Amino acid sequence: MSSAHDFSFDAIAGGPLPLSTYKDKVVLVVNTASKCGLTPQYDGLEKLYTDYKDKGLVVLGVPCNQFMGQEPGTADEIQTFCRTTFGIDFPMTGKVDVKGDDAHPFYKWAEGELGEPAVPVWNFHKILIGKDGEAIRAFGPRTEPLDAEVTGAIEAAL
């Protein structure tokens, strides 16, 4: 059986970003966009990361331009926007597709593990991965990062 640790992204700053780097950590994978009505969720994601990183949580931002072209920027533009607007300190990947035939293999795997709830329907869809690389659950775009459902699932996984 495969796990999330079998997949790798490209880091937004360049170079490989294998999910195996996060073995023994809980990872919240979130497809992000800079020009979306939900973009203010970056605040909650950064707070989650700050509050829980010492306990073993990694928030991983995955920029995606598949939803009404709301992430048109280059890697540099996305990084600058996230840092200057929201003070983002958590790791981010390069831009990828998260649904459809060209979806990143991680997202195809997550759909196989969790079914339809793992398929992003919009920006800021969240997939929680356990320390062992197992897909735990998915949260829809409208579920805020600091929602008790999300923090409860993270605390249970930690």
GROMACS elastic network, one bead per residue, 0.5 to 0.9 nm:
[ bonds ]
;  ai    aj funct       b0    kb
    2     5     6  0.79292   500
    2     6     6  0.64940   500
    2   109     6  0.83463   500
    2   133     6  0.85301   500
    2   134     6  0.85975   500
    3     6     6  0.56408   500
    3     7     6  0.78916   500
    3   109     6  0.82739   500
    3   132     6  0.76283   500
    3   134     6  0.56357   500
    3   135     6  0.77408   500
    4     7     6  0.57459   500
    4     8     6  0.86811   500
    4    19     6  0.64756   500
    4    20     6  0.76362   500
    4   106     6  0.67837   500
    4   109     6  0.78283   500
    4   110     6  0.80098   500
    4   129     6  0.72560   500
    4   130     6  0.88961   500
    4   132     6  0.83976   500
    4   134     6  0.64013   500
    4   135     6  0.72638   500
    5     8     6  0.77831   500
    5    18     6  0.71754   500
    5    21     6  0.77750   500
    5    22     6  0.75918   500
    5    23     6  0.69158   500
    5   132     6  0.80421   500
    5   133     6  0.54227   500
    5   134     6  0.85915   500
    6    18     6  0.77287   500
    6    19     6  0.69331   500
    6    20     6  0.66654   500
    6   106     6  0.85458   500
    6   133     6  0.84202   500
    7    17     6  0.88570   500
    7    18     6  0.60800   500
    7    19     6  0.58015   500
    7    20     6  0.75119   500
    7   105     6  0.72097   500
    7   106     6  0.59558   500
    8    16     6  0.67849   500
    8    17     6  0.55003   500
    8    19     6  0.55197   500
    8    20     6  0.78903   500
    8   105     6  0.87223   500
    8   106     6  0.78474   500
    9    12     6  0.89908   500
    9    15     6  0.88033   500
    9    16     6  0.61367   500
    9    17     6  0.50119   500
    9    18     6  0.60521   500
    9    19     6  0.75609   500
    9    62     6  0.89600   500
    9    93     6  0.61299   500
    9    94     6  0.72451   500
    9    96     6  0.87040   500
    9   104     6  0.83112   500
    9   106     6  0.85591   500
   10    13     6  0.82492   500
   10    14     6  0.62466   500
   10    15     6  0.57159   500
   10    17     6  0.52356   500
   10    18     6  0.79725   500
   10    92     6  0.88348   500
   10    93     6  0.55542   500
   10    94     6  0.54349   500
   10    95     6  0.84970   500
   11    15     6  0.56175   500
   11    16     6  0.57339   500
   11    17     6  0.51974   500
   11    18     6  0.88835   500
   11    91     6  0.77902   500
   11    92     6  0.61741   500
   11    94     6  0.54176   500
   12    15     6  0.80411   500
   12    17     6  0.89470   500
   12    62     6  0.88496   500
   12    63     6  0.88442   500
   12    75     6  0.58045   500
   12    76     6  0.79637   500
   12    78     6  0.85869   500
   12    79     6  0.74878   500
   12    91     6  0.81779   500
   12    92     6  0.56132   500
   12    95     6  0.75276   500
   13    75     6  0.71553   500
   13    76     6  0.76925   500
   13    79     6  0.81520   500
   13    92     6  0.82957   500
   13    93     6  0.79166   500
   13    94     6  0.76070   500
   14    17     6  0.86794   500
   14    75     6  0.88954   500
   14    93     6  0.85545   500
   14    94     6  0.76497   500
   17    20     6  0.85455   500
   17    21     6  0.74740   500
   17    93     6  0.73755   500
   18    21     6  0.57110   500
   18    22     6  0.80882   500
   19    22     6  0.55571   500
   19    23     6  0.74103   500
   19    27     6  0.89514   500
   19   133     6  0.84518   500
   20    23     6  0.52188   500
   20   133     6  0.81806   500
   21    24     6  0.89887   500
   21    25     6  0.89231   500
   22    25     6  0.52665   500
   22    26     6  0.75435   500
   22    27     6  0.73711   500
   22    58     6  0.76254   500
   22   131     6  0.77332   500
   22   133     6  0.85740   500
   23    26     6  0.81037   500
   23   130     6  0.88226   500
   23   131     6  0.58494   500
   23   132     6  0.65259   500
   23   133     6  0.69786   500
   24    56     6  0.76149   500
   24   130     6  0.79169   500
   24   132     6  0.62838   500
   24   133     6  0.82294   500
   25    55     6  0.85609   500
   25    57     6  0.57513   500
   25    58     6  0.67981   500
   25   129     6  0.85354   500
   25   130     6  0.69817   500
   25   132     6  0.79828   500
   25   133     6  0.86278   500
   25   158     6  0.76677   500
   26    56     6  0.61117   500
   26    58     6  0.61608   500
   26    59     6  0.85047   500
   26   128     6  0.73274   500
   26   129     6  0.57226   500
   26   132     6  0.83492   500
   26   133     6  0.81759   500
   26   154     6  0.73181   500
   26   157     6  0.66568   500
   26   158     6  0.64223   500
   27    56     6  0.85043   500
   27    57     6  0.57912   500
   27    59     6  0.57127   500
   27    60     6  0.68363   500
   27   127     6  0.81123   500
   27   128     6  0.58807   500
   27   129     6  0.50232   500
   27   130     6  0.66598   500
   27   131     6  0.76665   500
   27   133     6  0.85938   500
   27   154     6  0.87201   500
   28    57     6  0.75750   500
   28    58     6  0.63278   500
   28    60     6  0.60370   500
   28    61     6  0.84241   500
   28   126     6  0.63994   500
   28   127     6  0.56552   500
   28   129     6  0.62511   500
   28   130     6  0.89225   500
   28   154     6  0.83543   500
   29    58     6  0.84434   500
   29    59     6  0.61473   500
   29    61     6  0.61902   500
   29    62     6  0.70553   500
   29   125     6  0.82052   500
   29   126     6  0.55981   500
   29   127     6  0.51051   500
   29   128     6  0.63736   500
   29   129     6  0.76401   500
   30    45     6  0.89035   500
   30    59     6  0.74668   500
   30    60     6  0.61608   500
   30    61     6  0.50862   500
   30    62     6  0.57954   500
   30    63     6  0.82979   500
   30   123     6  0.80729   500
   30   124     6  0.55235   500
   30   125     6  0.55940   500
   30   127     6  0.65424   500
   30   128     6  0.88644   500
   31    60     6  0.84638   500
   31    61     6  0.59204   500
   31    63     6  0.55072   500
   31    64     6  0.60875   500
   31    96     6  0.89460   500
   31    98     6  0.74640   500
   31   120     6  0.79206   500
   31   122     6  0.83627   500
   31   123     6  0.56648   500
   31   124     6  0.50914   500
   31   125     6  0.58389   500
   31   126     6  0.70270   500
   32    36     6  0.86593   500
   32    38     6  0.89130   500
   32    39     6  0.74484   500
   32    42     6  0.83274   500
   32    61     6  0.60426   500
   32    62     6  0.55860   500
   32    64     6  0.60551   500
   32    65     6  0.86144   500
   32    71     6  0.78022   500
   32   123     6  0.54395   500
   32   124     6  0.51994   500
   32   125     6  0.79632   500
   33    36     6  0.59788   500
   33    38     6  0.82863   500
   33    39     6  0.63589   500
   33    62     6  0.84549   500
   33    63     6  0.56878   500
   33    64     6  0.61907   500
   33    65     6  0.70037   500
   33    67     6  0.86648   500
   33    69     6  0.87725   500
   33    70     6  0.56757   500
   33    72     6  0.84608   500
   33    78     6  0.84982   500
   33   123     6  0.61938   500
   33   124     6  0.75346   500
   34    38     6  0.88716   500
   34    39     6  0.58531   500
   34    63     6  0.83211   500
   34    70     6  0.63933   500
   34    71     6  0.54765   500
   34    72     6  0.82012   500
   34    73     6  0.82238   500
   34    78     6  0.70752   500
   34    81     6  0.74118   500
   34    82     6  0.77688   500
   35    38     6  0.83649   500
   35    39     6  0.65447   500
   35    69     6  0.84374   500
   35    71     6  0.62138   500
   35    72     6  0.83384   500
   36    39     6  0.50962   500
   36    40     6  0.84204   500
   36    67     6  0.89005   500
   36    68     6  0.89494   500
   36    70     6  0.57706   500
   36    71     6  0.81139   500
   36   123     6  0.73737   500
   37    40     6  0.73779   500
   38    41     6  0.57410   500
   38    42     6  0.83352   500
   38   123     6  0.72954   500
   38   124     6  0.69755   500
   38   141     6  0.77820   500
   38   142     6  0.77157   500
   39    42     6  0.59373   500
   39    43     6  0.84999   500
   39   123     6  0.82980   500
   39   124     6  0.77920   500
   40    43     6  0.58279   500
   40    44     6  0.77011   500
   40    86     6  0.82338   500
   41    44     6  0.51731   500
   41    45     6  0.62046   500
   41    46     6  0.86126   500
   41   124     6  0.75427   500
   41   144     6  0.66569   500
   41   145     6  0.67567   500
   42    46     6  0.60606   500
   42    47     6  0.85131   500
   42    82     6  0.79484   500
   42    86     6  0.64134   500
   42    87     6  0.88864   500
   42    88     6  0.74627   500
   42   124     6  0.88356   500
   42   145     6  0.85187   500
   43    46     6  0.52990   500
   43    47     6  0.62501   500
   43    48     6  0.86759   500
   43    86     6  0.60538   500
   43    87     6  0.82514   500
   43    88     6  0.81176   500
   43   145     6  0.87214   500
   44    48     6  0.60685   500
   44    49     6  0.85327   500
   44   144     6  0.72209   500
   44   145     6  0.52866   500
   44   146     6  0.59129   500
   45    48     6  0.50500   500
   45    49     6  0.61771   500
   45    50     6  0.85986   500
   45    59     6  0.70589   500
   45    61     6  0.89834   500
   45    88     6  0.85203   500
   45    90     6  0.86130   500
   45   144     6  0.86112   500
   45   145     6  0.55909   500
   45   146     6  0.76161   500
   46    49     6  0.50023   500
   46    50     6  0.60644   500
   46    51     6  0.84839   500
   46    59     6  0.79411   500
   46    86     6  0.78449   500
   46    87     6  0.76670   500
   46    88     6  0.59345   500
   46    89     6  0.70226   500
   46    90     6  0.69209   500
   47    50     6  0.50083   500
   47    51     6  0.59065   500
   47    52     6  0.83944   500
   47   145     6  0.86265   500
   47   146     6  0.80781   500
   48    51     6  0.51707   500
   48    52     6  0.59631   500
   48    53     6  0.79038   500
   48    57     6  0.83812   500
   48    59     6  0.77991   500
   48   145     6  0.70023   500
   48   146     6  0.67509   500
   48   151     6  0.80515   500
   49    52     6  0.53957   500
   49    53     6  0.52702   500
   49    54     6  0.87771   500
   49    57     6  0.65978   500
   49    58     6  0.63627   500
   49    59     6  0.58604   500
   49    89     6  0.82768   500
   49    90     6  0.67360   500
   50    53     6  0.57065   500
   50    54     6  0.79205   500
   50    89     6  0.85688   500
   50    90     6  0.86139   500
   51    54     6  0.75278   500
   51    55     6  0.83682   500
   51    57     6  0.88486   500
   52    55     6  0.52165   500
   52    56     6  0.65108   500
   52    57     6  0.54167   500
   52    58     6  0.80394   500
   52   154     6  0.87463   500
   52   155     6  0.87240   500
   53    56     6  0.50942   500
   53    58     6  0.60976   500
   53    59     6  0.84299   500
   54    57     6  0.72208   500
   55   158     6  0.70273   500
   56   131     6  0.86774   500
   56   158     6  0.66923   500
   57   154     6  0.77908   500
   57   158     6  0.74691   500
   58    90     6  0.71406   500
   58    91     6  0.78753   500
   59    90     6  0.59042   500
   59    91     6  0.69158   500
   59    92     6  0.84636   500
   60    90     6  0.64631   500
   60    91     6  0.53510   500
   60    92     6  0.55056   500
   60    93     6  0.74077   500
   61    90     6  0.74313   500
   61    91     6  0.64210   500
   61    93     6  0.63168   500
   61   124     6  0.89166   500
   62    91     6  0.89869   500
   62    92     6  0.58561   500
   62    93     6  0.51782   500
   62    94     6  0.68380   500
   62    95     6  0.64790   500
   62    96     6  0.71364   500
   62    98     6  0.86595   500
   63    71     6  0.67993   500
   63    75     6  0.88932   500
   63    78     6  0.80641   500
   63    92     6  0.75719   500
   63    93     6  0.68020   500
   63    94     6  0.65223   500
   63    96     6  0.65440   500
   63    97     6  0.85652   500
   63   123     6  0.87235   500
   64    67     6  0.75993   500
   64    69     6  0.84192   500
   64    70     6  0.79401   500
   64    71     6  0.59961   500
   64    72     6  0.86194   500
   64    94     6  0.86175   500
   64    95     6  0.52954   500
   64    96     6  0.53938   500
   64    97     6  0.58554   500
   64    98     6  0.69270   500
   64   123     6  0.75694   500
   65    68     6  0.72200   500
   65    70     6  0.56292   500
   65    72     6  0.61598   500
   65    73     6  0.87871   500
   65    95     6  0.73790   500
   65    96     6  0.76375   500
   65    97     6  0.72675   500
   65   123     6  0.87978   500
   66    69     6  0.58700   500
   66    70     6  0.75709   500
   66    71     6  0.79704   500
   66    96     6  0.86483   500
   66    97     6  0.64573   500
   66    98     6  0.76552   500
   66    99     6  0.80852   500
   66   122     6  0.83775   500
   66   123     6  0.85461   500
   67    70     6  0.61414   500
   67    71     6  0.82066   500
   67   121     6  0.82782   500
   67   122     6  0.60993   500
   67   123     6  0.67873   500
   68    71     6  0.85405   500
   69    72     6  0.59144   500
   70    73     6  0.88005   500
   70   123     6  0.84995   500
   71    74     6  0.86215   500
   71    78     6  0.79406   500
   71    95     6  0.84438   500
   72    78     6  0.86907   500
   73    76     6  0.77677   500
   73    77     6  0.54191   500
   73    78     6  0.57854   500
   74    77     6  0.50956   500
   74    78     6  0.61299   500
   74    79     6  0.85563   500
   74    95     6  0.84046   500
   75    78     6  0.51838   500
   75    79     6  0.61375   500
   75    80     6  0.85979   500
   75    93     6  0.88753   500
   75    94     6  0.64429   500
   75    95     6  0.73393   500
   76    79     6  0.51533   500
   76    80     6  0.60961   500
   76    81     6  0.85169   500
   77    80     6  0.51865   500
   77    81     6  0.60490   500
   77    82     6  0.85652   500
   78    81     6  0.51515   500
   78    82     6  0.61020   500
   78    83     6  0.85417   500
   79    82     6  0.52181   500
   79    83     6  0.60626   500
   79    84     6  0.84490   500
   79    88     6  0.84985   500
   79    92     6  0.83447   500
   80    83     6  0.52113   500
   80    84     6  0.58745   500
   80    85     6  0.80524   500
   81    84     6  0.54078   500
   81    85     6  0.55522   500
   81    86     6  0.76173   500
   81    87     6  0.88672   500
   82    85     6  0.55256   500
   82    86     6  0.53609   500
   82    87     6  0.62938   500
   82    88     6  0.54125   500
   82    89     6  0.85864   500
   83    86     6  0.56741   500
   83    89     6  0.72068   500
   84    87     6  0.56521   500
   84    88     6  0.79338   500
   85    88     6  0.81432   500
   86    89     6  0.89795   500
   88    91     6  0.83862   500
   89    92     6  0.89101   500
   93    96     6  0.81714   500
   96   102     6  0.86710   500
   96   103     6  0.72293   500
   96   104     6  0.63689   500
   97   100     6  0.76764   500
   97   101     6  0.88992   500
   97   102     6  0.61830   500
   97   104     6  0.58594   500
   97   107     6  0.87329   500
   98   102     6  0.77870   500
   98   104     6  0.58351   500
   98   105     6  0.87097   500
   98   106     6  0.85211   500
   98   107     6  0.58679   500
   98   108     6  0.82027   500
   98   119     6  0.76706   500
   98   120     6  0.67455   500
   99   102     6  0.69765   500
   99   104     6  0.77071   500
   99   107     6  0.70615   500
   99   108     6  0.77416   500
   99   119     6  0.64891   500
   99   120     6  0.66243   500
   99   121     6  0.83437   500
  100   103     6  0.53644   500
  100   108     6  0.86938   500
  101   104     6  0.88689   500
  101   108     6  0.89711   500
  102   105     6  0.84767   500
  103   106     6  0.80635   500
  103   107     6  0.62991   500
  103   108     6  0.65888   500
  104   107     6  0.55533   500
  104   108     6  0.67359   500
  104   109     6  0.89479   500
  105   108     6  0.50159   500
  105   109     6  0.61278   500
  105   110     6  0.85675   500
  106   109     6  0.50767   500
  106   110     6  0.61271   500
  106   111     6  0.86751   500
  107   111     6  0.61908   500
  107   112     6  0.85946   500
  107   118     6  0.75752   500
  107   119     6  0.72691   500
  107   120     6  0.86920   500
  108   111     6  0.52095   500
  108   112     6  0.63577   500
  108   113     6  0.88069   500
  108   118     6  0.88830   500
  108   119     6  0.83074   500
  109   112     6  0.50074   500
  109   113     6  0.62656   500
  109   114     6  0.86844   500
  110   114     6  0.59110   500
  110   115     6  0.74427   500
  110   118     6  0.59096   500
  110   119     6  0.78571   500
  110   127     6  0.79809   500
  110   135     6  0.65628   500
  111   114     6  0.52794   500
  111   116     6  0.62008   500
  111   117     6  0.75043   500
  111   118     6  0.50363   500
  111   119     6  0.59700   500
  112   115     6  0.55793   500
  112   116     6  0.85648   500
  112   118     6  0.84613   500
  113   118     6  0.81637   500
  113   134     6  0.84152   500
  113   135     6  0.64878   500
  113   136     6  0.88261   500
  114   117     6  0.64324   500
  114   118     6  0.56924   500
  114   119     6  0.88092   500
  114   135     6  0.69651   500
  114   136     6  0.78753   500
  114   137     6  0.67696   500
  114   138     6  0.75673   500
  115   118     6  0.58991   500
  115   119     6  0.75071   500
  116   119     6  0.54843   500
  116   120     6  0.87170   500
  117   120     6  0.76496   500
  117   137     6  0.80475   500
  117   138     6  0.59134   500
  117   139     6  0.74465   500
  117   140     6  0.76301   500
  118   125     6  0.82804   500
  118   126     6  0.80978   500
  118   127     6  0.67159   500
  118   137     6  0.75762   500
  118   138     6  0.53808   500
  118   139     6  0.78723   500
  118   140     6  0.85704   500
  119   125     6  0.82885   500
  119   138     6  0.85799   500
  120   123     6  0.72166   500
  120   124     6  0.81927   500
  120   125     6  0.54940   500
  120   126     6  0.80838   500
  120   140     6  0.74845   500
  120   141     6  0.78728   500
  121   125     6  0.72987   500
  121   140     6  0.77424   500
  121   141     6  0.75913   500
  122   125     6  0.63951   500
  122   140     6  0.81244   500
  122   141     6  0.61324   500
  123   141     6  0.61055   500
  124   139     6  0.89603   500
  124   140     6  0.75406   500
  124   142     6  0.77034   500
  124   143     6  0.86613   500
  124   144     6  0.88769   500
  125   138     6  0.75424   500
  125   139     6  0.60760   500
  125   142     6  0.78984   500
  125   143     6  0.82215   500
  126   137     6  0.84544   500
  126   138     6  0.55604   500
  126   140     6  0.64508   500
  126   141     6  0.69921   500
  126   143     6  0.85586   500
  126   145     6  0.85067   500
  127   135     6  0.73277   500
  127   136     6  0.76197   500
  127   137     6  0.59615   500
  127   139     6  0.63642   500
  127   140     6  0.88727   500
  128   134     6  0.86096   500
  128   135     6  0.61698   500
  128   136     6  0.54743   500
  128   137     6  0.54356   500
  128   138     6  0.61314   500
  128   139     6  0.81505   500
  128   150     6  0.87128   500
  128   153     6  0.81236   500
  128   154     6  0.76289   500
  128   157     6  0.88708   500
  129   132     6  0.79490   500
  129   133     6  0.57454   500
  129   134     6  0.55473   500
  129   136     6  0.54956   500
  129   137     6  0.75024   500
  129   157     6  0.84323   500
  130   133     6  0.52169   500
  130   134     6  0.51921   500
  130   135     6  0.63659   500
  130   136     6  0.62048   500
  130   154     6  0.87045   500
  130   157     6  0.59863   500
  130   158     6  0.79222   500
  131   134     6  0.73396   500
  131   157     6  0.74301   500
  131   158     6  0.76583   500
  132   135     6  0.89847   500
  133   136     6  0.89096   500
  135   138     6  0.82660   500
  136   153     6  0.84126   500
  136   157     6  0.82997   500
  137   153     6  0.83321   500
  139   142     6  0.81753   500
  139   143     6  0.62333   500
  139   144     6  0.89135   500
  139   149     6  0.87076   500
  139   150     6  0.75727   500
  140   143     6  0.55695   500
  140   144     6  0.87880   500
  141   144     6  0.75443   500
  143   146     6  0.83979   500
  143   147     6  0.65474   500
  143   149     6  0.83096   500
  143   150     6  0.79025   500
  144   147     6  0.51714   500
  144   148     6  0.89082   500
  144   150     6  0.78747   500
  145   148     6  0.86406   500
  145   149     6  0.89344   500
  145   150     6  0.63076   500
  145   151     6  0.75848   500
  146   149     6  0.81833   500
  146   150     6  0.64705   500
  146   151     6  0.61073   500
  147   150     6  0.54042   500
  147   151     6  0.63189   500
  147   152     6  0.83938   500
  148   151     6  0.51014   500
  148   152     6  0.55753   500
  148   153     6  0.82611   500
  149   152     6  0.52523   500
  149   153     6  0.62112   500
  149   154     6  0.86891   500
  150   153     6  0.52323   500
  150   154     6  0.61943   500
  150   155     6  0.86267   500
  151   154     6  0.50030   500
  151   155     6  0.60277   500
  151   156     6  0.85084   500
  152   155     6  0.51532   500
  152   156     6  0.61315   500
  152   157     6  0.85894   500
  153   156     6  0.51237   500
  153   157     6  0.61756   500
  153   158     6  0.86692   500
  154   157     6  0.50794   500
  154   158     6  0.61252   500
  155   158     6  0.51147   500
